[in-house]
């Protein structure tokens, strides 16, 4: 889950902006739960998968 669409109950602002302490705490907690790949865009994830497939195919052909 990302905080892009979440609205803070404390300040009624988007959580991703971190306007108040509650927003910042929620955003920090969500970032720790999701891990490092959660911040990548879908296009970056597709590029990463395509690169891994290409490397796997090259490794298979040379072996």
PQR file with spaces between the fields and no chain letter, atoms N, CA, C, O and H, PARSE charges and radii, in Angstrom:
ATOM       1  N    UNK     1       0.844   -1.170    0.000 -0.4000 1.5000
ATOM       2  CA   UNK     1       0.000    0.000    0.000 -0.0000 2.0000
ATOM       3  C    UNK     1       0.890    1.233    0.000  0.5500 1.7000
ATOM       4  O    UNK     1       1.913    1.277    0.684 -0.5500 1.4000
ATOM       5  N    UNK     2       0.495    2.215   -0.762 -0.4000 1.5000
ATOM       6  CA   UNK     2       1.223    3.476   -0.774 -0.0000 2.0000
ATOM       7  C    UNK     2       0.387    4.550   -0.115  0.5500 1.7000
ATOM       8  O    UNK     2      -0.820    4.387    0.065 -0.5500 1.4000
ATOM       9  H    UNK     2      -0.336    2.179   -1.317  0.4000 1.0000
ATOM      10  N    UNK     3       1.027    5.648    0.244 -0.4000 1.5000
ATOM      11  CA   UNK     3       0.309    6.722    0.924 -0.0000 2.0000
ATOM      12  C    UNK     3      -0.157    7.789   -0.062  0.5500 1.7000
ATOM      13  O    UNK     3      -0.572    8.868    0.362 -0.5500 1.4000
ATOM      14  H    UNK     3       2.008    5.780    0.098  0.4000 1.0000
ATOM      15  N    UNK     4      -0.099    7.520   -1.353 -0.4000 1.5000
ATOM      16  CA   UNK     4      -0.486    8.510   -2.358 -0.0000 2.0000
ATOM      17  C    UNK     4      -1.946    8.930   -2.266  0.5500 1.7000
ATOM      18  O    UNK     4      -2.271   10.095   -2.493 -0.5500 1.4000
ATOM      19  H    UNK     4       0.238    6.644   -1.697  0.4000 1.0000
ATOM      20  N    UNK     5      -2.821    8.000   -1.937 -0.4000 1.5000
ATOM      21  CA   UNK     5      -4.254    8.300   -1.930 -0.0000 2.0000
ATOM      22  C    UNK     5      -4.848    8.394   -0.534  0.5500 1.7000
ATOM      23  O    UNK     5      -6.052    8.603   -0.386 -0.5500 1.4000
ATOM      24  H    UNK     5      -2.556    7.054   -1.752  0.4000 1.0000
ATOM      25  N    UNK     6      -4.013    8.240    0.499 -0.4000 1.5000
ATOM      26  CA   UNK     6      -4.531    8.288    1.862 -0.0000 2.0000
ATOM      27  C    UNK     6      -4.706    9.730    2.315  0.5500 1.7000
ATOM      28  O    UNK     6      -3.889   10.599    2.010 -0.5500 1.4000
ATOM      29  H    UNK     6      -3.035    8.071    0.379  0.4000 1.0000
ATOM      30  N    UNK     7      -5.794    9.965    3.053 -0.4000 1.5000
ATOM      31  CA   UNK     7      -6.076   11.292    3.606 -0.0000 2.0000
ATOM      32  C    UNK     7      -5.977   11.191    5.119  0.5500 1.7000
ATOM      33  O    UNK     7      -6.531   10.279    5.733 -0.5500 1.4000
ATOM      34  H    UNK     7      -6.457    9.259    3.300  0.4000 1.0000
ATOM      35  N    UNK     8      -5.268   12.137    5.706 -0.4000 1.5000
ATOM      36  CA   UNK     8      -5.045   12.143    7.149 -0.0000 2.0000
ATOM      37  C    UNK     8      -6.324   12.554    7.880  0.5500 1.7000
ATOM      38  O    UNK     8      -6.976   13.524    7.495 -0.5500 1.4000
ATOM      39  H    UNK     8      -4.818   12.878    5.207  0.4000 1.0000
ATOM      40  N    UNK     9      -6.681   11.820    8.929 -0.4000 1.5000
ATOM      41  CA   UNK     9      -7.857   12.161    9.731 -0.0000 2.0000
ATOM      42  C    UNK     9      -7.579   13.347   10.641  0.5500 1.7000
ATOM      43  O    UNK     9      -8.512   13.981   11.134 -0.5500 1.4000
ATOM      44  H    UNK     9      -6.151   11.032    9.242  0.4000 1.0000
ATOM      45  N    UNK    10      -6.312   13.651   10.869 -0.4000 1.5000
ATOM      46  CA   UNK    10      -5.956   14.744   11.770 -0.0000 2.0000
ATOM      47  C    UNK    10      -6.004   16.104   11.074  0.5500 1.7000
ATOM      48  O    UNK    10      -6.587   17.051   11.602 -0.5500 1.4000
ATOM      49  H    UNK    10      -5.554   13.136   10.469  0.4000 1.0000
ATOM      50  N    UNK    11      -5.389   16.205    9.880 -0.4000 1.5000
ATOM      51  CA   UNK    11      -5.314   17.513    9.204 -0.0000 2.0000
ATOM      52  C    UNK    11      -6.088   17.547    7.885  0.5500 1.7000
ATOM      53  O    UNK    11      -6.165   18.598    7.250 -0.5500 1.4000
ATOM      54  H    UNK    11      -4.916   15.436    9.450  0.4000 1.0000
ATOM      55  N    UNK    12      -6.656   16.430    7.467 -0.4000 1.5000
ATOM      56  CA   UNK    12      -7.441   16.313    6.222 -0.0000 2.0000
ATOM      57  C    UNK    12      -6.602   16.559    4.973  0.5500 1.7000
ATOM      58  O    UNK    12      -7.150   16.842    3.908 -0.5500 1.4000
ATOM      59  H    UNK    12      -6.594   15.576    7.983  0.4000 1.0000
ATOM      60  N    UNK    13      -5.290   16.457    5.089 -0.4000 1.5000
ATOM      61  CA   UNK    13      -4.408   16.600    3.939 -0.0000 2.0000
ATOM      62  C    UNK    13      -3.910   15.245    3.483  0.5500 1.7000
ATOM      63  O    UNK    13      -4.055   14.253    4.197 -0.5500 1.4000
ATOM      64  H    UNK    13      -4.844   16.227    5.954  0.4000 1.0000
ATOM      65  N    UNK    14      -3.325   15.196    2.300 -0.4000 1.5000
ATOM      66  CA   UNK    14      -2.753   13.944    1.817 -0.0000 2.0000
ATOM      67  C    UNK    14      -1.603   13.485    2.712  0.5500 1.7000
ATOM      68  O    UNK    14      -0.751   14.292    3.086 -0.5500 1.4000
ATOM      69  H    UNK    14      -3.207   16.001    1.720  0.4000 1.0000
ATOM      70  N    UNK    15      -1.570   12.213    3.054 -0.4000 1.5000
ATOM      71  CA   UNK    15      -0.527   11.681    3.919 -0.0000 2.0000
ATOM      72  C    UNK    15       0.842   11.818    3.264  0.5500 1.7000
ATOM      73  O    UNK    15       1.841   12.017    3.955 -0.5500 1.4000
ATOM      74  H    UNK    15      -2.262   11.558    2.750  0.4000 1.0000
ATOM      75  N    UNK    16       0.896   11.714    1.939 -0.4000 1.5000
ATOM      76  CA   UNK    16       2.179   11.779    1.240 -0.0000 2.0000
ATOM      77  C    UNK    16       2.858   13.137    1.390  0.5500 1.7000
ATOM      78  O    UNK    16       4.076   13.233    1.237 -0.5500 1.4000
ATOM      79  H    UNK    16       0.084   11.553    1.378  0.4000 1.0000
ATOM      80  N    UNK    17       2.086   14.199    1.690 -0.4000 1.5000
ATOM      81  CA   UNK    17       2.677   15.517    1.887 -0.0000 2.0000
ATOM      82  C    UNK    17       3.265   15.686    3.275  0.5500 1.7000
ATOM      83  O    UNK    17       4.166   16.505    3.457 -0.5500 1.4000
ATOM      84  H    UNK    17       1.096   14.121    1.814  0.4000 1.0000
ATOM      85  N    UNK    18       2.785   14.937    4.262 -0.4000 1.5000
ATOM      86  CA   UNK    18       3.319   15.011    5.620 -0.0000 2.0000
ATOM      87  C    UNK    18       3.106   16.351    6.284  0.5500 1.7000
ATOM      88  O    UNK    18       4.046   16.909    6.850 -0.5500 1.4000
ATOM      89  H    UNK    18       2.053   14.272    4.114  0.4000 1.0000
ATOM      90  N    UNK    19       1.905   16.881    6.234 -0.4000 1.5000
ATOM      91  CA   UNK    19       1.622   18.206    6.796 -0.0000 2.0000
ATOM      92  C    UNK    19       1.697   18.247    8.317  0.5500 1.7000
ATOM      93  O    UNK    19       2.114   19.256    8.886 -0.5500 1.4000
ATOM      94  H    UNK    19       1.142   16.427    5.774  0.4000 1.0000
ATOM      95  N    UNK    20       1.303   17.178    8.976 -0.4000 1.5000
ATOM      96  CA   UNK    20       1.303   17.171   10.445 -0.0000 2.0000
ATOM      97  C    UNK    20       2.101   15.968   10.949  0.5500 1.7000
ATOM      98  O    UNK    20       2.557   15.134   10.167 -0.5500 1.4000
ATOM      99  H    UNK    20       0.964   16.358    8.514  0.4000 1.0000
ATOM     100  N    UNK    21       2.259   15.900   12.276 -0.4000 1.5000
ATOM     101  CA   UNK    21       3.039   14.804   12.871 -0.0000 2.0000
ATOM     102  C    UNK    21       2.395   13.445   12.614  0.5500 1.7000
ATOM     103  O    UNK    21       3.097   12.449   12.439 -0.5500 1.4000
ATOM     104  H    UNK    21       1.889   16.578   12.911  0.4000 1.0000
ATOM     105  N    UNK    22       1.070   13.398   12.591 -0.4000 1.5000
ATOM     106  CA   UNK    22       0.365   12.138   12.340 -0.0000 2.0000
ATOM     107  C    UNK    22       0.631   11.662   10.914  0.5500 1.7000
ATOM     108  O    UNK    22       0.866   10.475   10.691 -0.5500 1.4000
ATOM     109  H    UNK    22       0.499   14.207   12.733  0.4000 1.0000
ATOM     110  N    UNK    23       0.594   12.583    9.947 -0.4000 1.5000
ATOM     111  CA   UNK    23       0.891   12.242    8.544 -0.0000 2.0000
ATOM     112  C    UNK    23       2.311   11.708    8.417  0.5500 1.7000
ATOM     113  O    UNK    23       2.540   10.677    7.783 -0.5500 1.4000
ATOM     114  H    UNK    23       0.402   13.547   10.128  0.4000 1.0000
ATOM     115  N    UNK    24       3.259   12.409    9.019 -0.4000 1.5000
ATOM     116  CA   UNK    24       4.660   12.000    8.911 -0.0000 2.0000
ATOM     117  C    UNK    24       4.884   10.634    9.538  0.5500 1.7000
ATOM     118  O    UNK    24       5.626    9.818    8.992 -0.5500 1.4000
ATOM     119  H    UNK    24       3.073   13.246    9.533  0.4000 1.0000
ATOM     120  N    UNK    25       4.256   10.376   10.672 -0.4000 1.5000
ATOM     121  CA   UNK    25       4.402    9.079   11.334 -0.0000 2.0000
ATOM     122  C    UNK    25       3.789    7.968   10.484  0.5500 1.7000
ATOM     123  O    UNK    25       4.375    6.894   10.352 -0.5500 1.4000
ATOM     124  H    UNK    25       3.654   11.039   11.116  0.4000 1.0000
ATOM     125  N    UNK    26       2.622    8.220    9.912 -0.4000 1.5000
ATOM     126  CA   UNK    26       1.972    7.208    9.066 -0.0000 2.0000
ATOM     127  C    UNK    26       2.784    6.936    7.811  0.5500 1.7000
ATOM     128  O    UNK    26       2.936    5.788    7.394 -0.5500 1.4000
ATOM     129  H    UNK    26       2.146    9.093   10.019  0.4000 1.0000
ATOM     130  N    UNK    27       3.300    7.995    7.217 -0.4000 1.5000
ATOM     131  CA   UNK    27       4.102    7.835    6.005 -0.0000 2.0000
ATOM     132  C    UNK    27       5.372    7.035    6.303  0.5500 1.7000
ATOM     133  O    UNK    27       5.754    6.158    5.529 -0.5500 1.4000
ATOM     134  H    UNK    27       3.176    8.927    7.555  0.4000 1.0000
ATOM     135  N    UNK    28       6.020    7.341    7.422 -0.4000 1.5000
ATOM     136  CA   UNK    28       7.226    6.614    7.816 -0.0000 2.0000
ATOM     137  C    UNK    28       6.929    5.136    8.072  0.5500 1.7000
ATOM     138  O    UNK    28       7.693    4.265    7.657 -0.5500 1.4000
ATOM     139  H    UNK    28       5.710    8.054    8.051  0.4000 1.0000
ATOM     140  N    UNK    29       5.821    4.860    8.756 -0.4000 1.5000
ATOM     141  CA   UNK    29       5.448    3.474    9.046 -0.0000 2.0000
ATOM     142  C    UNK    29       5.153    2.707    7.764  0.5500 1.7000
ATOM     143  O    UNK    29       5.565    1.556    7.627 -0.5500 1.4000
ATOM     144  H    UNK    29       5.201    5.569    9.094  0.4000 1.0000
ATOM     145  N    UNK    30       4.449    3.324    6.829 -0.4000 1.5000
ATOM     146  CA   UNK    30       4.136    2.660    5.565 -0.0000 2.0000
ATOM     147  C    UNK    30       5.402    2.387    4.756  0.5500 1.7000
ATOM     148  O    UNK    30       5.513    1.344    4.112 -0.5500 1.4000
ATOM     149  H    UNK    30       4.114    4.259    6.941  0.4000 1.0000
ATOM     150  N    UNK    31       6.343    3.308    4.784 -0.4000 1.5000
ATOM     151  CA   UNK    31       7.577    3.105    4.026 -0.0000 2.0000
ATOM     152  C    UNK    31       8.384    1.951    4.600  0.5500 1.7000
ATOM     153  O    UNK    31       9.020    1.213    3.847 -0.5500 1.4000
ATOM     154  H    UNK    31       6.252    4.155    5.307  0.4000 1.0000
ATOM     155  N    UNK    32       8.370    1.781    5.906 -0.4000 1.5000
ATOM     156  CA   UNK    32       9.106    0.673    6.510 -0.0000 2.0000
ATOM     157  C    UNK    32       8.416   -0.661    6.255  0.5500 1.7000
ATOM     158  O    UNK    32       9.089   -1.686    6.139 -0.5500 1.4000
ATOM     159  H    UNK    32       7.853    2.380    6.518  0.4000 1.0000
ATOM     160  N    UNK    33       7.097   -0.672    6.167 -0.4000 1.5000
ATOM     161  CA   UNK    33       6.363   -1.913    5.934 -0.0000 2.0000
ATOM     162  C    UNK    33       6.529   -2.411    4.513  0.5500 1.7000
ATOM     163  O    UNK    33       6.583   -3.620    4.285 -0.5500 1.4000
ATOM     164  H    UNK    33       6.550    0.160    6.261  0.4000 1.0000
ATOM     165  N    UNK    34       6.610   -1.510    3.563 -0.4000 1.5000
ATOM     166  CA   UNK    34       6.585   -1.895    2.160 -0.0000 2.0000
ATOM     167  C    UNK    34       7.919   -2.403    1.641  0.5500 1.7000
ATOM     168  O    UNK    34       7.931   -3.232    0.731 -0.5500 1.4000
ATOM     169  H    UNK    34       6.566   -0.528    3.748  0.4000 1.0000
ATOM     170  N    UNK    35       9.022   -1.952    2.168 -0.4000 1.5000
ATOM     171  CA   UNK    35      10.322   -2.400    1.701 -0.0000 2.0000
ATOM     172  C    UNK    35      10.862   -1.507    0.593  0.5500 1.7000
ATOM     173  O    UNK    35      10.219   -0.531    0.209 -0.5500 1.4000
ATOM     174  H    UNK    35       9.012   -1.278    2.907  0.4000 1.0000
ATOM     175  N    UNK    36      12.034   -1.837    0.082 -0.4000 1.5000
ATOM     176  CA   UNK    36      12.708   -0.958   -0.870 -0.0000 2.0000
ATOM     177  C    UNK    36      12.082   -0.934   -2.265  0.5500 1.7000
ATOM     178  O    UNK    36      12.197    0.076   -2.959 -0.5500 1.4000
ATOM     179  H    UNK    36      12.557   -2.630    0.394  0.4000 1.0000
ATOM     180  N    UNK    37      11.431   -2.003   -2.692 -0.4000 1.5000
ATOM     181  CA   UNK    37      10.863   -2.024   -4.043 -0.0000 2.0000
ATOM     182  C    UNK    37       9.530   -1.305   -4.145  0.5500 1.7000
ATOM     183  O    UNK    37       9.050   -1.061   -5.252 -0.5500 1.4000
ATOM     184  H    UNK    37      11.338   -2.824   -2.128  0.4000 1.0000
ATOM     185  N    UNK    38       8.924   -0.962   -3.027 -0.4000 1.5000
ATOM     186  CA   UNK    38       7.625   -0.305   -3.060 -0.0000 2.0000
ATOM     187  C    UNK    38       7.700    1.115   -3.605  0.5500 1.7000
ATOM     188  O    UNK    38       6.707    1.640   -4.110 -0.5500 1.4000
ATOM     189  H    UNK    38       9.314   -1.160   -2.127  0.4000 1.0000
ATOM     190  N    UNK    39       8.856    1.731   -3.506 -0.4000 1.5000
ATOM     191  CA   UNK    39       8.981    3.109   -3.983 -0.0000 2.0000
ATOM     192  C    UNK    39       9.228    3.191   -5.487  0.5500 1.7000
ATOM     193  O    UNK    39       9.195    4.282   -6.055 -0.5500 1.4000
ATOM     194  H    UNK    39       9.661    1.304   -3.095  0.4000 1.0000
ATOM     195  N    UNK    40       9.472    2.061   -6.138 -0.4000 1.5000
ATOM     196  CA   UNK    40       9.695    2.061   -7.582 -0.0000 2.0000
ATOM     197  C    UNK    40       8.380    2.210   -8.334  0.5500 1.7000
ATOM     198  O    UNK    40       7.345    1.689   -7.919 -0.5500 1.4000
ATOM     199  H    UNK    40       9.499    1.175   -5.677  0.4000 1.0000
ATOM     200  N    UNK    41       8.441    2.921   -9.430 -0.4000 1.5000
ATOM     201  CA   UNK    41       7.257    3.075  -10.264 -0.0000 2.0000
ATOM     202  C    UNK    41       7.002    1.782  -11.034  0.5500 1.7000
ATOM     203  O    UNK    41       7.906    0.958  -11.177 -0.5500 1.4000
ATOM     204  H    UNK    41       9.282    3.344   -9.767  0.4000 1.0000
ATOM     205  N    UNK    42       5.782    1.599  -11.528 -0.4000 1.5000
ATOM     206  CA   UNK    42       5.500    0.395  -12.323 -0.0000 2.0000
ATOM     207  C    UNK    42       6.400    0.281  -13.556  0.5500 1.7000
ATOM     208  O    UNK    42       6.800   -0.822  -13.927 -0.5500 1.4000
ATOM     209  H    UNK    42       5.048    2.268  -11.412  0.4000 1.0000
ATOM     210  N    UNK    43       6.719    1.399  -14.186 -0.4000 1.5000
ATOM     211  CA   UNK    43       7.604    1.358  -15.357 -0.0000 2.0000
ATOM     212  C    UNK    43       8.997    0.887  -14.969  0.5500 1.7000
ATOM     213  O    UNK    43       9.628    0.133  -15.709 -0.5500 1.4000
ATOM     214  H    UNK    43       6.394    2.295  -13.885  0.4000 1.0000
ATOM     215  N    UNK    44       9.481    1.329  -13.810 -0.4000 1.5000
ATOM     216  CA   UNK    44      10.803    0.899  -13.353 -0.0000 2.0000
ATOM     217  C    UNK    44      10.800   -0.590  -13.009  0.5500 1.7000
ATOM     218  O    UNK    44      11.778   -1.289  -13.274 -0.5500 1.4000
ATOM     219  H    UNK    44       8.968    1.942  -13.209  0.4000 1.0000
ATOM     220  N    UNK    45       9.709   -1.077  -12.421 -0.4000 1.5000
ATOM     221  CA   UNK    45       9.613   -2.503  -12.119 -0.0000 2.0000
ATOM     222  C    UNK    45       9.598   -3.339  -13.392  0.5500 1.7000
ATOM     223  O    UNK    45      10.234   -4.391  -13.445 -0.5500 1.4000
ATOM     224  H    UNK    45       8.915   -0.509  -12.206  0.4000 1.0000
ATOM     225  N    UNK    46       8.884   -2.887  -14.416 -0.4000 1.5000
ATOM     226  CA   UNK    46       8.845   -3.599  -15.693 -0.0000 2.0000
ATOM     227  C    UNK    46      10.231   -3.610  -16.328  0.5500 1.7000
ATOM     228  O    UNK    46      10.657   -4.631  -16.867 -0.5500 1.4000
ATOM     229  H    UNK    46       8.368   -2.031  -14.373  0.4000 1.0000
ATOM     230  N    UNK    47      10.936   -2.483  -16.270 -0.4000 1.5000
ATOM     231  CA   UNK    47      12.288   -2.420  -16.821 -0.0000 2.0000
ATOM     232  C    UNK    47      13.223   -3.351  -16.063  0.5500 1.7000
ATOM     233  O    UNK    47      14.078   -3.998  -16.668 -0.5500 1.4000
ATOM     234  H    UNK    47      10.589   -1.653  -15.832  0.4000 1.0000
ATOM     235  N    UNK    48      13.072   -3.424  -14.756 -0.4000 1.5000
ATOM     236  CA   UNK    48      13.904   -4.326  -13.952 -0.0000 2.0000
ATOM     237  C    UNK    48      13.651   -5.786  -14.309  0.5500 1.7000
ATOM     238  O    UNK    48      14.592   -6.568  -14.451 -0.5500 1.4000
ATOM     239  H    UNK    48      12.378   -2.898  -14.265  0.4000 1.0000
ATOM     240  N    UNK    49      12.389   -6.149  -14.452 -0.4000 1.5000
ATOM     241  CA   UNK    49      12.047   -7.529  -14.821 -0.0000 2.0000
ATOM     242  C    UNK    49      12.557   -7.850  -16.224  0.5500 1.7000
ATOM     243  O    UNK    49      13.084   -8.938  -16.455 -0.5500 1.4000
ATOM     244  H    UNK    49      11.625   -5.515  -14.336  0.4000 1.0000
ATOM     245  N    UNK    50      12.405   -6.920  -17.156 -0.4000 1.5000
ATOM     246  CA   UNK    50      12.886   -7.148  -18.521 -0.0000 2.0000
ATOM     247  C    UNK    50      14.406   -7.327  -18.538  0.5500 1.7000
ATOM     248  O    UNK    50      14.925   -8.171  -19.269 -0.5500 1.4000
ATOM     249  H    UNK    50      11.977   -6.036  -16.969  0.4000 1.0000
ATOM     250  N    UNK    51      15.105   -6.544  -17.746 -0.4000 1.5000
ATOM     251  CA   UNK    51      16.558   -6.675  -17.664 -0.0000 2.0000
ATOM     252  C    UNK    51      16.951   -8.020  -17.081  0.5500 1.7000
ATOM     253  O    UNK    51      17.874   -8.665  -17.579 -0.5500 1.4000
ATOM     254  H    UNK    51      14.683   -5.859  -17.153  0.4000 1.0000
ATOM     255  N    UNK    52      16.267   -8.449  -16.038 -0.4000 1.5000
ATOM     256  CA   UNK    52      16.569   -9.748  -15.444 -0.0000 2.0000
ATOM     257  C    UNK    52      16.302  -10.893  -16.412  0.5500 1.7000
ATOM     258  O    UNK    52      17.065  -11.858  -16.457 -0.5500 1.4000
ATOM     259  H    UNK    52      15.517   -7.925  -15.634  0.4000 1.0000
ATOM     260  N    UNK    53      15.232  -10.794  -17.182 -0.4000 1.5000
ATOM     261  CA   UNK    53      14.929  -11.829  -18.181 -0.0000 2.0000
ATOM     262  C    UNK    53      16.006  -11.846  -19.260  0.5500 1.7000
ATOM     263  O    UNK    53      16.435  -12.918  -19.688 -0.5500 1.4000
ATOM     264  H    UNK    53      14.612  -10.011  -17.146  0.4000 1.0000
ATOM     265  N    UNK    54      16.446  -10.673  -19.701 -0.4000 1.5000
ATOM     266  CA   UNK    54      17.490  -10.608  -20.725 -0.0000 2.0000
ATOM     267  C    UNK    54      18.791  -11.214  -20.221  0.5500 1.7000
ATOM     268  O    UNK    54      19.461  -11.945  -20.951 -0.5500 1.4000
ATOM     269  H    UNK    54      16.098   -9.803  -19.352  0.4000 1.0000
ATOM     270  N    UNK    55      19.150  -10.915  -18.984 -0.4000 1.5000
ATOM     271  CA   UNK    55      20.371  -11.490  -18.409 -0.0000 2.0000
ATOM     272  C    UNK    55      20.238  -13.002  -18.279  0.5500 1.7000
ATOM     273  O    UNK    55      21.192  -13.735  -18.541 -0.5500 1.4000
ATOM     274  H    UNK    55      18.605  -10.322  -18.392  0.4000 1.0000
ATOM     275  N    UNK    56      19.082  -13.463  -17.882 -0.4000 1.5000
ATOM     276  CA   UNK    56      18.868  -14.912  -17.756 -0.0000 2.0000
ATOM     277  C    UNK    56      18.975  -15.601  -19.116  0.5500 1.7000
ATOM     278  O    UNK    56      19.558  -16.681  -19.219 -0.5500 1.4000
ATOM     279  H    UNK    56      18.307  -12.868  -17.668  0.4000 1.0000
ATOM     280  N    UNK    57      18.414  -14.982  -20.164 -0.4000 1.5000
ATOM     281  CA   UNK    57      18.515  -15.574  -21.497 -0.0000 2.0000
ATOM     282  C    UNK    57      19.958  -15.595  -21.999  0.5500 1.7000
ATOM     283  O    UNK    57      20.385  -16.578  -22.604 -0.5500 1.4000
ATOM     284  H    UNK    57      17.940  -14.105  -20.080  0.4000 1.0000
ATOM     285  N    UNK    58      20.712  -14.525  -21.756 -0.4000 1.5000
ATOM     286  CA   UNK    58      22.115  -14.508  -22.160 -0.0000 2.0000
ATOM     287  C    UNK    58      22.926  -15.551  -21.409  0.5500 1.7000
ATOM     288  O    UNK    58      23.792  -16.203  -21.992 -0.5500 1.4000
ATOM     289  H    UNK    58      20.366  -13.726  -21.264  0.4000 1.0000
ATOM     290  N    UNK    59      22.657  -15.712  -20.134 -0.4000 1.5000
ATOM     291  CA   UNK    59      23.370  -16.710  -19.333 -0.0000 2.0000
ATOM     292  C    UNK    59      23.038  -18.117  -19.810  0.5500 1.7000
ATOM     293  O    UNK    59      23.894  -19.002  -19.811 -0.5500 1.4000
ATOM     294  H    UNK    59      21.953  -15.183  -19.660  0.4000 1.0000
ATOM     295  N    UNK    60      21.792  -18.313  -20.214 -0.4000 1.5000
ATOM     296  CA   UNK    60      21.389  -19.631  -20.701 -0.0000 2.0000
ATOM     297  C    UNK    60      22.035  -19.967  -22.043  0.5500 1.7000
ATOM     298  O    UNK    60      22.424  -21.110  -22.282 -0.5500 1.4000
ATOM     299  H    UNK    60      21.097  -17.594  -20.213  0.4000 1.0000
ATOM     300  N    UNK    61      22.149  -18.960  -22.920 -0.4000 1.5000
ATOM     301  CA   UNK    61      22.749  -19.189  -24.229 -0.0000 2.0000
ATOM     302  C    UNK    61      24.247  -19.444  -24.143  0.5500 1.7000
ATOM     303  O    UNK    61      24.778  -20.236  -24.922 -0.5500 1.4000
ATOM     304  H    UNK    61      21.833  -18.032  -22.725  0.4000 1.0000
ATOM     305  N    UNK    62      24.931  -18.801  -23.226 -0.4000 1.5000
ATOM     306  CA   UNK    62      26.381  -18.966  -23.131 -0.0000 2.0000
ATOM     307  C    UNK    62      26.764  -20.235  -22.368  0.5500 1.7000
ATOM     308  O    UNK    62      27.908  -20.683  -22.458 -0.5500 1.4000
ATOM     309  H    UNK    62      24.499  -18.158  -22.593  0.4000 1.0000
ATOM     310  N    UNK    63      25.843  -20.811  -21.633 -0.4000 1.5000
ATOM     311  CA   UNK    63      26.172  -22.015  -20.837 -0.0000 2.0000
ATOM     312  C    UNK    63      26.110  -23.276  -21.656  0.5500 1.7000
ATOM     313  O    UNK    63      26.359  -24.363  -21.134 -0.5500 1.4000
ATOM     314  H    UNK    63      24.915  -20.447  -21.560  0.4000 1.0000
